[in-house]
Amino acid sequence: MARLPRLTLADQPHHVIQRGNNRQPIFVDSADRRYLLELLGESAAQFKVAFHAYVLMDNHFHLLATPADESGLPRWMQAIGRRYVRYFNQRHGRSGTLWEGRYRSTLLQPERYLMRCMVYIDLNPVRDGLVDDPAQYAWSSHGSYTGRTNERMLTPHPLYWTLGNTPFDREAAYSELVRSGLSRADCDQITQAVLHGWAMGDPAFLESLERVAKRRVSKSRPGRPRTKPGDNPSL
């Protein structure tokens, strides 16, 4: 099924993925990864985007962020994309495109999917067989939420603060969420949503998005299909 046009709304968390062209690596070494993280932090402040979580893989990266206005996320990603490609090509003596087209993204209903999406992001290196434990992977926000690092560019979502009354309580609770992992169905749902642009939420949330966007925002319309004249609802 074709993916939906990107939908960006203010004050809603968005899961973002950007891939390398033809799945080629977008990082050669740690210096490249550090530079992209610097760009992400600087540009998030510039475009008023609350940058919650990330993971940098070899040929793609995932982000979780909440823009303060509808233009913030597209401008953030555009600035990052252009500056990083220019840096990468100059540093590594190459030319041409680096990305597989435009970034992909989806909106999340925070109460249902934000923490699950953070866990999904943290577990990417485990799913790819790079590490056995997300704590072993240096290039994700996992360390910031489990007390091992302190990345000031990150803005914890308000739901993270509800995990406990003290930093230790929150870190322990989040660590347990990651240890508990996600079902295969959860992983597949999150993957397909971001690749196809399907918003993630309960029927009421999706309906509210459709009223704002004035178009479909999910794989199928929320709720039961409408019965047409002549249909037998018992079939």
PELINUR-V794360 format. One record per residue. N is the residue number from 1. RES is the residue in one letter. D_LAST is the distance of its C-alpha to the last C-alpha in Angstrom with 1 decimal. Layout:
# PELINUR-V794360
n & res & d_last
N & RES & D_LAST
N & RES & D_LAST
This chain:
# PELINUR-V794360
n & res & d_last
1 & M & 26.1
2 & A & 29.2
3 & R & 30.6
4 & L & 30.6
5 & P & 34.0
6 & R & 35.9
7 & L & 35.6
8 & T & 38.5
9 & L & 39.0
10 & A & 41.9
11 & D & 42.0
12 & Q & 38.8
13 & P & 39.1
14 & H & 38.3
15 & H & 37.9
16 & V & 39.9
17 & I & 40.5
18 & Q & 43.2
19 & R & 43.7
20 & G & 46.7
21 & N & 46.7
22 & N & 45.5
23 & R & 45.1
24 & Q & 48.9
25 & P & 50.7
26 & I & 51.4
27 & F & 53.9
28 & V & 57.0
29 & D & 58.4
30 & S & 58.6
31 & A & 60.5
32 & D & 57.6
33 & R & 55.2
34 & R & 57.6
35 & Y & 58.1
36 & L & 54.4
37 & L & 54.2
38 & E & 57.1
39 & L & 55.5
40 & L & 52.3
41 & G & 54.3
42 & E & 56.7
43 & S & 54.0
44 & A & 51.7
45 & A & 54.6
46 & Q & 55.4
47 & F & 52.0
48 & K & 51.1
49 & V & 48.3
50 & A & 47.9
51 & F & 47.8
52 & H & 46.0
53 & A & 45.5
54 & Y & 45.9
55 & V & 46.2
56 & L & 48.2
57 & M & 47.3
58 & D & 49.2
59 & N & 47.2
60 & H & 45.1
61 & F & 45.0
62 & H & 42.6
63 & L & 43.3
64 & L & 42.0
65 & A & 43.4
66 & T & 43.2
67 & P & 44.9
68 & A & 46.6
69 & D & 45.7
70 & E & 43.3
71 & S & 46.1
72 & G & 47.2
73 & L & 44.9
74 & P & 45.2
75 & R & 48.9
76 & W & 49.2
77 & M & 47.4
78 & Q & 49.4
79 & A & 52.7
80 & I & 52.0
81 & G & 50.8
82 & R & 53.8
83 & R & 56.4
84 & Y & 55.2
85 & V & 55.0
86 & R & 58.5
87 & Y & 59.8
88 & F & 58.1
89 & N & 59.4
90 & Q & 62.9
91 & R & 63.1
92 & H & 61.8
93 & G & 63.4
94 & R & 60.2
95 & S & 58.7
96 & G & 55.5
97 & T & 52.0
98 & L & 51.0
99 & W & 47.4
100 & E & 44.2
101 & G & 43.6
102 & R & 42.8
103 & Y & 41.7
104 & R & 38.1
105 & S & 36.9
106 & T & 34.1
107 & L & 34.1
108 & L & 33.5
109 & Q & 32.7
110 & P & 35.8
111 & E & 34.8
112 & R & 31.8
113 & Y & 33.1
114 & L & 36.8
115 & M & 38.2
116 & R & 35.6
117 & C & 36.7
118 & M & 40.3
119 & V & 39.7
120 & Y & 37.9
121 & I & 40.9
122 & D & 43.4
123 & L & 41.7
124 & N & 41.8
125 & P & 45.1
126 & V & 43.9
127 & R & 40.8
128 & D & 43.1
129 & G & 45.5
130 & L & 48.4
131 & V & 49.0
132 & D & 47.8
133 & D & 48.0
134 & P & 47.4
135 & A & 50.7
136 & Q & 52.4
137 & Y & 51.2
138 & A & 53.6
139 & W & 51.6
140 & S & 48.9
141 & S & 48.9
142 & H & 48.2
143 & G & 51.9
144 & S & 52.1
145 & Y & 49.4
146 & T & 50.8
147 & G & 54.5
148 & R & 56.0
149 & T & 56.6
150 & N & 56.8
151 & E & 55.6
152 & R & 56.5
153 & M & 54.5
154 & L & 51.3
155 & T & 50.0
156 & P & 47.8
157 & H & 44.7
158 & P & 45.0
159 & L & 42.3
160 & Y & 44.7
161 & W & 47.3
162 & T & 45.0
163 & L & 45.2
164 & G & 48.6
165 & N & 51.7
166 & T & 54.0
167 & P & 54.0
168 & F & 54.1
169 & D & 51.1
170 & R & 49.0
171 & E & 50.1
172 & A & 49.4
173 & A & 45.9
174 & Y & 45.0
175 & S & 46.4
176 & E & 44.2
177 & L & 41.1
178 & V & 42.1
179 & R & 43.0
180 & S & 39.5
181 & G & 38.1
182 & L & 34.5
183 & S & 31.6
184 & R & 30.7
185 & A & 27.4
186 & D & 29.6
187 & C & 32.0
188 & D & 29.4
189 & Q & 27.8
190 & I & 31.3
191 & T & 32.4
192 & Q & 29.5
193 & A & 29.7
194 & V & 33.4
195 & L & 33.3
196 & H & 30.6
197 & G & 31.6
198 & W & 28.5
199 & A & 29.4
200 & M & 28.8
201 & G & 27.8
202 & D & 25.4
203 & P & 23.1
204 & A & 26.0
205 & F & 28.5
206 & L & 26.6
207 & E & 26.0
208 & S & 29.7
209 & L & 30.7
210 & E & 28.7
211 & R & 30.5
212 & V & 33.8
213 & A & 33.1
214 & K & 31.4
215 & R & 29.1
216 & R & 26.3
217 & V & 27.7
218 & S & 25.0
219 & K & 22.8
220 & S & 19.8
221 & R & 19.8
222 & P & 19.9
223 & G & 17.3
224 & R & 13.6
225 & P & 12.8
226 & R & 13.6
227 & T & 11.2
228 & K & 12.8
229 & P & 13.9
230 & G & 11.8
231 & D & 8.5
232 & N & 5.8
233 & P & 5.5
234 & S & 3.8
235 & L & 0.0
